[in-house]
Amino acid sequence: MSEYSYDLMVIGSGPGGYVAAIRASQLGLKTAVVEQDKPGGVCLNWGCIPSKSLISQAQKFACLEDLNKMGVVCDITGFDYANVQQKSRIAATRLSKGVEFLLKKNSVELILGTGKITGLHEVSVDDNARYSAQNILIATGSRPRIINGFEFDEVNILSSTGALRLTELPKSILILGAGAIGVEFAYILNAFGVEVHLVELMEQILPLEDAEAAAVVARAFKRKKINIYTSTQAEIREKTGNSFRILLKNDQSEQTIAVEKILVAVGRTPNSENLGLEELDIKTENGFITVGDYYQTGVSSVFAIGDVINTPLLAHVASKEGEIVTEYLAGFKPEPKIDPLLIPGAVYCEPPLASFGLNEKIAKAKSIDYKKYVFTYRGIGKAVAVEEADGLVKILFDPNSKAILGVNIVGKDATELIHEILLAKKAGLRPKDIAEMIHAHPTLAEGVMEAARGAEGWAIHV
């Protein structure tokens, strides 16, 4: 019998923590999870899941315009955004209870409270109860980043969490930061009739994405009358009554706009404080916990995964990191860390965007030799038939070996289509293997096939 109460204690039950705990139990480790709020973490309760519910409802609401074109007149005088928000909360609550069920089903003990590491093999909860564990896994996630001059009050200046709590829409909003979160909220709020001003300090919206793909989203947003300001700084000049006066400035000009609310979406801050790290001399850098190949900290019994370490702040990354840690602890030999070039990214606006690997900006910065092929959605029969021809599939590949270096897809179902070609990359296949595979017609996946054919020099529908 072990000298410890648990083989593994996980602090945090988000996508990293709960997946790690379940996988650990499956592998025979006696496991417990400490959670200070609801199971599922920020992603499930106040992030990925409720925001996707809002996006789905925004898509349905936007279809009213298409119905009008068919002669259908819809009376929306009874529309109440509170009902939209409530549906997102129902989805989050249902899945949170689902996580709680999965933990119980897999014999993982759920301990409610705030966890802190108080020894090499000890975790205290609410500075009261103490538990011993052979190993400890930190999966405490992150929170919205605060910037000077735009501190959250969650009434007028909102974080993403505050935006998800809204039950009444403002007439206008400034969204500060045009990364994935900012762009998704810009789409949601615009679809429901809010005047949106989207401000980004970098030279393009979605600054981490391929410029050509991001430009497709920017053009679509401008058609929807979303106001986009890139290479632009914002400053609150005045708060009067129910509105802010905001100064927007770049190298060429300055202008002042008035908005009712502000949403700040400029990144996230790791939750690495008050965990007892300093007492154990566990190192951090800019708040992120420093880890090794199997996500171990400088203390051999303590591991860390997810947003609290300096890897892509994505739920699916945290989940995979949790699996790697638990398989390592169970005596298996998983691949150390995650290959960053095999991590898919997704932005769930309209049109959606997905990518993995290198984009042109990164390839050029690293002096990597590459060739590219771009196949537009206009060449996909299904895309034209369903009036979703705004998009592209872009493949970067090695000009000599033809190895796939990176892919960007923007357009309908991009976040689903990305996985076929990602699997090919992981399996070491070449564009030729996709090009020669029969794809059902008519499907959007034919765009992936045609892009692969283009990389081989023989695209048909172009």
C-alpha positions as CSV (number, residue, x, y, z in Angstrom):
1,M,0.0,0.0,0.0
2,S,1.3,3.5,-0.9
3,E,2.4,5.7,1.9
4,Y,0.3,8.5,0.3
5,S,-3.4,9.1,0.2
6,Y,-3.3,9.5,-3.6
7,D,-1.0,8.6,-6.4
8,L,-1.9,11.8,-8.1
9,M,-3.6,15.0,-7.0
10,V,-4.6,17.5,-9.7
11,I,-5.2,21.1,-8.8
12,G,-7.8,22.4,-11.3
13,S,-10.5,20.6,-13.2
14,G,-10.4,22.4,-16.6
15,P,-9.7,20.5,-19.9
16,G,-6.2,19.8,-18.7
17,G,-7.0,18.8,-15.2
18,Y,-10.0,16.6,-15.6
19,V,-8.7,14.8,-18.6
20,A,-5.4,14.1,-16.8
21,A,-7.3,12.8,-13.8
22,I,-9.5,10.5,-15.7
23,R,-6.6,9.2,-17.8
24,A,-4.6,8.6,-14.6
25,S,-7.5,6.6,-13.0
26,Q,-7.8,4.6,-16.2
27,L,-4.1,3.7,-15.9
28,G,-4.5,2.5,-12.3
29,L,-3.5,5.6,-10.3
30,K,-5.6,6.6,-7.3
31,T,-6.5,10.2,-8.2
32,A,-8.2,13.2,-6.8
33,V,-9.0,16.7,-8.3
34,V,-9.2,19.9,-6.3
35,E,-11.5,22.5,-7.8
36,Q,-12.4,25.9,-6.4
37,D,-15.4,26.5,-8.7
38,K,-17.3,24.2,-11.1
39,P,-15.8,21.2,-12.9
40,G,-14.7,21.9,-16.4
41,G,-12.7,25.1,-15.7
42,V,-12.9,28.4,-17.5
43,C,-13.1,26.8,-21.0
44,L,-16.2,24.8,-20.3
45,N,-17.9,27.3,-17.9
46,W,-16.8,30.7,-19.1
47,G,-15.0,30.2,-22.4
48,C,-15.0,27.7,-25.3
49,I,-18.5,26.2,-24.7
50,P,-20.7,29.1,-23.9
51,S,-19.1,31.3,-26.6
52,K,-19.7,28.6,-29.2
53,S,-23.3,28.4,-28.1
54,L,-23.6,32.2,-28.6
55,I,-21.9,31.8,-32.0
56,S,-24.4,29.1,-33.1
57,Q,-27.3,31.3,-32.1
58,A,-25.7,34.3,-33.9
59,Q,-25.5,32.2,-37.0
60,K,-29.2,31.3,-36.8
61,F,-30.1,34.9,-36.2
62,A,-28.0,36.0,-39.2
63,C,-30.0,33.6,-41.4
64,L,-33.0,35.9,-41.1
65,E,-31.5,38.0,-43.9
66,D,-31.4,34.9,-46.2
67,L,-35.0,34.1,-45.3
68,N,-35.9,37.6,-46.3
69,K,-34.4,37.0,-49.7
70,M,-36.8,34.1,-50.1
71,G,-39.7,36.3,-49.3
72,V,-40.1,35.1,-45.7
73,V,-41.0,38.0,-43.4
74,C,-39.9,37.4,-39.8
75,D,-41.2,39.4,-36.8
76,I,-38.3,39.9,-34.4
77,T,-40.0,42.5,-32.1
78,G,-40.1,39.9,-29.3
79,F,-36.4,39.2,-29.5
80,D,-34.7,39.1,-26.1
81,Y,-30.9,38.6,-25.9
82,A,-31.3,37.3,-22.3
83,N,-32.8,34.1,-23.8
84,V,-29.7,33.7,-26.0
85,Q,-27.4,34.1,-23.0
86,Q,-29.5,31.7,-21.0
87,K,-29.1,29.0,-23.6
88,S,-25.3,29.4,-23.4
89,R,-25.5,28.9,-19.6
90,I,-27.6,25.8,-20.0
91,A,-25.0,24.3,-22.3
92,A,-22.2,25.1,-19.9
93,T,-24.1,23.8,-16.9
94,R,-25.0,20.5,-18.7
95,L,-21.4,19.9,-19.7
96,S,-20.0,20.8,-16.3
97,K,-22.3,18.2,-14.7
98,G,-21.1,15.9,-17.4
99,V,-17.5,16.3,-16.3
100,E,-18.5,15.7,-12.7
101,F,-20.2,12.5,-13.8
102,L,-17.2,11.4,-15.7
103,L,-14.9,12.0,-12.7
104,K,-17.2,9.9,-10.5
105,K,-17.6,7.2,-13.2
106,N,-13.8,6.9,-13.4
107,S,-13.4,6.8,-9.5
108,V,-11.7,10.2,-9.4
109,E,-12.4,12.0,-6.1
110,L,-13.6,15.6,-6.6
111,I,-12.5,17.9,-3.7
112,L,-14.1,21.3,-3.7
113,G,-12.0,24.2,-2.5
114,T,-8.8,26.1,-3.2
115,G,-5.7,24.0,-3.4
116,K,-2.2,24.9,-2.5
117,I,1.0,22.9,-2.5
118,T,2.4,22.8,1.1
119,G,5.0,20.2,0.7
120,L,6.8,18.0,-1.8
121,H,3.9,15.5,-1.5
122,E,1.2,17.6,0.2
123,V,-1.7,19.7,-0.9
124,S,-3.9,21.8,1.5
125,V,-7.4,22.8,0.6
126,D,-8.7,26.1,1.8
127,D,-5.7,26.2,4.2
128,N,-7.4,23.6,6.2
129,A,-7.6,20.0,5.1
130,R,-4.3,18.4,4.0
131,Y,-3.8,15.5,1.6
132,S,-0.7,13.6,0.7
133,A,0.1,12.5,-2.9
134,Q,3.0,10.8,-4.5
135,N,2.7,13.3,-7.4
136,I,1.0,16.7,-7.8
137,L,-0.2,18.2,-11.1
138,I,-0.9,21.9,-11.4
139,A,-3.6,22.7,-14.0
140,T,-4.9,26.0,-12.7
141,G,-5.4,27.7,-16.1
142,S,-5.4,31.4,-16.8
143,R,-7.5,34.6,-16.5
144,P,-8.1,37.6,-18.8
145,R,-5.2,39.9,-19.0
146,I,-5.6,43.4,-17.5
147,I,-4.1,46.4,-19.2
148,N,-3.5,49.8,-17.7
149,G,-6.3,52.3,-18.4
150,F,-8.8,49.5,-19.2
151,E,-9.2,47.8,-15.8
152,F,-12.3,45.5,-15.7
153,D,-15.4,46.5,-13.7
154,E,-17.5,43.9,-15.6
155,V,-20.2,46.4,-16.1
156,N,-18.9,48.9,-18.6
157,I,-15.3,47.5,-19.2
158,L,-15.7,43.8,-19.7
159,S,-13.4,40.8,-19.8
160,S,-14.5,37.8,-21.9
161,T,-16.2,36.5,-18.8
162,G,-18.1,39.7,-18.4
163,A,-19.1,39.6,-22.1
164,L,-20.5,36.1,-21.6
165,R,-22.6,37.3,-18.6
166,L,-24.3,40.0,-20.6
167,T,-28.1,39.6,-20.7
168,E,-28.7,42.9,-22.4
169,L,-26.8,44.1,-25.5
170,P,-25.3,47.5,-25.7
171,K,-25.9,49.6,-28.8
172,S,-22.2,49.9,-29.4
173,I,-18.9,48.4,-28.2
174,L,-15.2,48.8,-28.5
175,I,-13.4,45.4,-28.7
176,L,-9.7,45.9,-27.8
177,G,-7.7,43.0,-29.3
178,A,-8.5,41.2,-32.5
179,G,-7.1,37.8,-31.7
180,A,-9.4,34.7,-31.6
181,I,-11.5,35.9,-28.6
182,G,-11.9,39.5,-29.9
183,V,-12.8,38.3,-33.4
184,E,-15.4,35.8,-32.1
185,F,-17.1,38.3,-30.0
186,A,-17.1,40.8,-32.8
187,Y,-19.0,38.3,-34.9
188,I,-21.5,37.5,-32.2
189,L,-22.3,41.1,-31.2
190,N,-22.4,42.3,-34.8
191,A,-24.8,39.5,-35.8
192,F,-27.2,40.7,-33.0
193,G,-27.1,44.3,-34.2
194,V,-24.5,45.9,-32.0
195,E,-22.2,48.5,-33.6
196,V,-18.8,47.0,-33.3
197,H,-15.4,48.7,-33.3
198,L,-12.6,46.1,-33.4
199,V,-9.1,47.6,-32.6
200,E,-5.8,45.7,-33.0
201,L,-2.3,47.0,-32.2
202,M,-0.7,44.8,-34.8
203,E,-1.0,45.3,-38.6
204,Q,-3.7,42.7,-39.1
205,I,-6.6,41.1,-37.3
206,L,-5.8,37.6,-36.1
207,P,-2.1,38.6,-35.9
208,L,-0.9,35.0,-35.2
209,E,-2.6,33.7,-38.4
210,D,-1.6,33.7,-42.0
211,A,-2.0,37.2,-43.5
212,E,-3.9,35.9,-46.6
213,A,-6.3,33.9,-44.5
214,A,-6.9,36.7,-42.0
215,A,-7.6,39.0,-44.9
216,V,-10.6,36.9,-45.9
217,V,-12.0,37.3,-42.4
218,A,-11.3,41.0,-42.5
219,R,-13.2,41.5,-45.8
220,A,-16.1,39.5,-44.6
221,F,-16.2,41.6,-41.4
222,K,-16.2,44.8,-43.3
223,R,-19.1,43.6,-45.4
224,K,-21.0,43.0,-42.2
225,K,-20.1,46.7,-41.3
226,I,-17.8,45.8,-38.4
227,N,-15.4,48.7,-38.0
228,I,-11.8,47.4,-38.1
229,Y,-8.8,49.5,-36.9
230,T,-5.3,47.8,-37.2
231,S,-1.9,49.2,-36.2
232,T,-4.0,51.3,-33.8
233,Q,-3.8,52.3,-30.1
234,A,-6.9,53.2,-28.0
235,E,-7.2,55.5,-25.1
236,I,-10.2,56.4,-23.0
237,R,-10.6,60.1,-23.1
238,E,-13.9,60.5,-21.2
239,K,-16.6,58.6,-19.5
240,T,-19.9,60.4,-19.5
241,G,-23.2,58.8,-18.6
242,N,-23.7,55.7,-20.6
243,S,-20.8,56.1,-23.0
244,F,-17.1,56.4,-23.4
245,R,-15.2,58.7,-25.7
246,I,-12.3,56.7,-27.1
247,L,-9.3,58.2,-28.9
248,L,-8.0,55.9,-31.7
249,K,-4.6,56.7,-33.1
250,N,-2.0,55.3,-35.5
251,D,0.9,56.7,-37.4
252,Q,-1.3,58.4,-40.0
253,S,-4.3,59.7,-38.1
254,E,-6.3,60.2,-35.0
255,Q,-10.1,59.9,-34.4
256,T,-12.5,59.8,-31.6
257,I,-15.4,57.4,-31.3
258,A,-18.2,57.0,-28.8
259,V,-19.2,53.5,-27.4
260,E,-21.4,52.2,-24.6
261,K,-19.2,49.4,-23.5
262,I,-15.6,48.1,-23.9
263,L,-14.5,44.5,-24.2
264,V,-10.8,43.9,-23.5
265,A,-9.5,40.8,-25.2
266,V,-5.7,41.2,-25.3
267,G,-4.5,37.8,-24.0
268,R,-4.5,35.9,-20.7
269,T,-2.5,35.7,-17.5
270,P,-1.5,32.4,-16.0
271,N,-2.9,31.5,-12.6
272,S,0.4,30.7,-10.9
273,E,0.0,32.8,-7.8
274,N,-0.8,31.5,-4.3
275,L,0.1,27.9,-5.2
276,G,3.1,27.6,-2.9
277,L,5.6,27.6,-5.7
278,E,8.0,30.0,-4.0
279,E,8.3,27.9,-0.9
280,L,9.3,24.9,-3.0
281,D,11.5,27.0,-5.3
282,I,9.5,26.1,-8.4
283,K,10.6,28.5,-11.1
284,T,8.3,30.8,-13.2
285,E,9.0,33.1,-16.1
286,N,6.6,35.9,-16.7
287,G,4.2,34.0,-14.5
288,F,4.4,30.8,-16.5
289,I,5.7,27.7,-14.7
290,T,9.0,26.4,-16.1
291,V,8.7,22.7,-17.1
292,G,10.7,19.9,-18.7
293,D,10.0,17.4,-21.4
294,Y,7.3,15.6,-19.5
295,Y,6.0,18.8,-17.9
296,Q,7.8,18.3,-14.6
297,T,8.8,21.3,-12.7
298,G,12.1,21.7,-10.8
299,V,10.6,19.5,-8.1
300,S,10.4,15.9,-9.3
301,S,7.0,15.3,-7.7
302,V,5.3,18.4,-9.1
303,F,4.1,18.8,-12.7
304,A,2.3,21.5,-14.6
305,I,0.2,21.7,-17.8
306,G,-2.1,24.0,-19.7
307,D,-2.4,27.7,-19.6
308,V,-0.2,27.9,-16.5
309,I,2.9,26.9,-18.6
310,N,4.2,28.6,-21.7
311,T,2.6,26.5,-24.4
312,P,-0.3,27.5,-26.7
313,L,-3.2,28.5,-24.5
314,L,-5.7,26.1,-26.0
315,A,-8.0,23.6,-24.3
316,H,-6.9,20.7,-26.6
317,V,-3.3,21.4,-25.8
318,A,-3.9,21.2,-22.1
319,S,-5.8,17.9,-22.5
320,K,-3.0,16.3,-24.4
321,E,-0.4,17.6,-22.0
322,G,-2.4,16.0,-19.2
323,E,-2.5,12.7,-21.0
324,I,1.3,12.8,-21.5
325,V,1.9,13.5,-17.8
326,T,-0.3,10.7,-16.6
327,E,1.0,8.1,-19.0
328,Y,4.6,9.1,-18.0
329,L,3.7,8.6,-14.3
330,A,2.1,5.3,-15.1
331,G,5.3,4.0,-16.5
332,F,4.6,4.4,-20.2
333,K,6.9,6.2,-22.6
334,P,4.8,8.8,-24.4
335,E,6.4,11.3,-26.8
336,P,7.8,14.1,-24.8
337,K,6.0,17.4,-25.1
338,I,3.8,18.3,-28.0
339,D,5.2,19.1,-31.5
340,P,4.0,22.7,-31.9
341,L,3.8,22.2,-35.7
342,L,1.1,19.5,-35.1
343,I,-1.2,21.7,-33.0
344,P,-4.4,22.8,-34.8
345,G,-5.7,26.3,-34.1
346,A,-9.3,27.4,-34.8
347,V,-11.2,30.6,-34.8
348,Y,-15.0,30.2,-34.8
349,C,-16.2,33.4,-36.4
350,E,-17.9,33.6,-39.9
351,P,-16.1,32.6,-41.9
352,P,-14.2,30.3,-39.6
353,L,-10.4,29.9,-39.8
354,A,-8.2,26.9,-38.9
355,S,-4.5,26.3,-39.3
356,F,-1.5,24.3,-38.2
357,G,2.3,24.3,-38.8
358,L,4.1,27.2,-40.5
359,N,2.5,30.2,-42.1
360,E,4.4,32.4,-44.6
361,K,5.3,35.0,-42.0
362,I,7.0,32.4,-39.8
363,A,8.6,30.6,-42.7
364,K,10.2,33.8,-44.0
365,A,11.3,34.9,-40.5
366,K,13.1,31.5,-40.1
367,S,14.5,31.6,-43.7
368,I,12.7,28.3,-44.4
369,D,12.5,27.5,-48.1
370,Y,8.9,26.7,-49.1
371,K,6.4,26.8,-51.9
372,K,2.7,27.4,-51.6
373,Y,-0.5,26.6,-53.3
374,V,-3.9,28.3,-52.7
375,F,-7.2,26.9,-53.8
376,T,-10.2,29.2,-53.3
377,Y,-13.6,28.1,-52.2
378,R,-15.0,29.5,-55.5
379,G,-13.7,26.3,-57.1
380,I,-15.6,24.0,-54.8
381,G,-19.0,23.0,-56.2
382,K,-20.5,22.5,-52.7
383,A,-19.3,25.9,-51.5
384,V,-21.0,27.6,-54.5
385,A,-24.2,25.6,-54.2
386,V,-24.6,26.5,-50.5
387,E,-23.6,30.1,-51.1
388,E,-20.4,29.8,-49.0
389,A,-17.8,30.5,-51.6
390,D,-15.8,33.0,-49.5
391,G,-12.7,31.1,-48.4
392,L,-9.5,29.3,-49.3
393,V,-7.2,26.3,-48.6
394,K,-3.5,27.2,-48.5
395,I,-0.8,24.6,-48.3
396,L,2.9,25.4,-47.7
397,F,5.3,22.6,-48.6
398,D,8.9,21.8,-49.0
399,P,9.9,22.3,-52.7
400,N,12.2,19.3,-52.6
401,S,10.7,16.7,-50.4
402,K,7.1,17.9,-50.9
403,A,6.7,17.5,-47.1
404,I,3.7,19.5,-45.7
405,L,5.0,22.5,-43.7
406,G,1.7,24.2,-42.8
407,V,-1.9,24.7,-43.8
408,N,-4.4,27.5,-43.5
409,I,-8.1,27.0,-44.2
410,V,-10.6,29.8,-44.0
411,G,-14.2,29.3,-45.0
412,K,-17.2,27.2,-44.1
413,D,-16.4,24.2,-41.9
414,A,-12.7,25.1,-41.9
415,T,-12.4,24.0,-38.2
416,E,-13.5,20.5,-39.2
417,L,-11.7,20.2,-42.6
418,I,-8.3,20.9,-41.0
419,H,-8.0,17.5,-39.5
420,E,-7.7,15.5,-42.7
421,I,-4.6,17.2,-43.8
422,L,-3.2,17.4,-40.2
423,L,-3.5,13.6,-40.0
424,A,-1.6,13.4,-43.3
425,K,1.1,15.6,-41.9
426,K,1.4,13.6,-38.7
427,A,1.6,10.4,-40.7
428,G,4.4,11.7,-42.9
429,L,2.2,11.7,-46.0
430,R,2.6,14.1,-48.9
431,P,0.1,16.2,-50.8
432,K,0.2,13.5,-53.5
433,D,-1.5,11.0,-51.0
434,I,-4.4,13.4,-50.5
435,A,-4.6,14.4,-54.1
436,E,-5.0,10.8,-55.2
437,M,-7.6,9.8,-52.6
438,I,-11.2,9.8,-53.8
439,H,-13.3,12.5,-52.1
440,A,-17.1,12.4,-52.2
441,H,-18.8,14.9,-54.4
442,P,-20.1,17.4,-53.7
443,T,-18.3,18.1,-50.4
444,L,-16.2,21.0,-49.0
445,A,-13.4,18.5,-48.4
446,E,-12.8,18.5,-52.2
447,G,-11.2,21.9,-51.6
448,V,-8.5,20.1,-49.5
449,M,-8.1,17.5,-52.3
450,E,-7.8,20.2,-55.0
451,A,-5.2,22.2,-52.9
452,A,-3.2,19.0,-52.6
453,R,-3.4,18.5,-56.3
454,G,-2.3,22.1,-56.9
455,A,0.7,21.4,-54.7
456,E,1.5,18.5,-57.1
457,G,0.9,20.7,-60.1
458,W,-2.4,19.3,-61.4
459,A,-5.4,21.0,-59.8
460,I,-8.5,20.3,-61.9
461,H,-11.1,22.9,-60.9
462,V,-9.1,26.1,-61.3
